[in-house]
Amino acid sequence: MEFEVVIGLEVHTEMLTASKMFCGCANRFGGSPNSQTCPVCLGFPGTLPVINEKAVELALKTALALNCKINKDNIFARKNYFYPDMPKNYQISQFEEPLAVNGCLTDTATTNNNKIHIRRVHMEEDVGKLIHAEGRDYSLVDFNRAGVPLLEIVTQPDIKSPAAAYIFLTNLKTILQYLEISDCNMEEGSLRCDANISLKPVGQEELGTKVEVKNMNSFRAVRLALEYEVIRQTLLLNGPEKVNLVQETRLWDETSGKTFPMRSKEEAQDYRYLPEPDLLPLKISDQFIEKTKDTIIELPLARIKRFIDSHQIPAYDAGVLAADKNLADFFEAVVRLGPEPKMVSNWIMTEVLSILKEEKKAIGELNLTPESFREILMLVGEKTITAASGKEILRLVIQTGGNPKDLVAEKGLTQISDTESLEKMAREALAQNPKSVEDYRSGKKNALGFLVGAVMKQSLGKANPKMIQDILLQLLDAV
Ligand SMILES: [Zn+2]
């Protein structure tokens, strides 16, 4: 039997605020254990939480960017469960009246405008972190993360394949980074994702049995875990015994590349949600919504579309550039100075990206202004220097912060483009390589490449290669 895949995602992201969700402790990764704690986030009796306004603003900004309906009356709730990383024995979250509902994210950058609906966006607090050190019969706990503002984004079961889930997550991550909601660093746990997946016979309305998959530490892992589940569930449903799937939570194991059922005692219990009595309902005013709306800049998918339409660069280039806001800003700053956009994008995507990768840096940390970059491109475009020299100058500018024109003069890299000198060099090359001349004339056309190479070598790489080729051809065909 053929099946349709139905996937829904639940994304948790830590928000980039200065302080925690309900107290004044610093929200910072990497501090020494339990150095960023206070009686509120340690759950001491008698303490009172206070809502972090910046966290509400960032959550609202995300909800607006995802085209959600905003709830003006927000209620925080206690989600009760017992676990040693959470000293209050409840987590403050939102349940019945979340911040926002009914949104959608349309992938305008792809041709099919694939739309994923957002069920809800709500705020909550993160819990502490347990450290199970090897060879010890006890665990350690670090409460620095307890109370860090979290945003939960839940999609409708709209996603039709593991690959589509991967694309959605990538799009969402870029939005969160553009709006400076989160650094989305998955290694540090600031972006986490769980997935629900079920299969149903093609054409059937009713959804199949849902399996929740957890413990995926990268978008790639999400895709692999979902691909594994599609195969596992298909085999079970199509098996000779027609095994009925059970609704369960499974954990992804990166090493074996498989999912395993979570032990039943780790299964989620009834959370007995109840309204948080220590917090008043949070009212979101129209004025606050309007003010927040004004801070939403052009989002990545819209930017990709604009890059394709107005700069006429290929969709692939636009996608690579727009994936990093600062890189996209740099591209536009250079284009505004005049060079042809496709040339700018080529140089960024090959040279600049490989330098960034080598040096493990972001574009902002590189010693390169849009002005110097434009100048290098102009020197190459006007054939003052060869493309190879341009690449050398780019690296020198980054290393020394020097001016491209000065560096070209200093290194003597000015391209030789006067016909007289080039012709002289070409004649010499022909005289020194009679064998290649003979080969060329007997039909071995690739001998020309060798001769061009000989002139380039003699000119120390400064000869204009196109002109050399033309001159050599003229001389070879003349006799
Ligand atoms: Zn605190």
Boltz pocket constraint, residues with backbone or C-beta under 6 A from the ligand:
constraints:
  - pocket:
      binder: B
      contacts: [[A, 20], [A, 23], [A, 24], [A, 25], [A, 36], [A, 37], [A, 38], [A, 39], [A, 40], [A, 41], [A, 42], [A, 146], [A, 147]]
      max_distance: 6.0
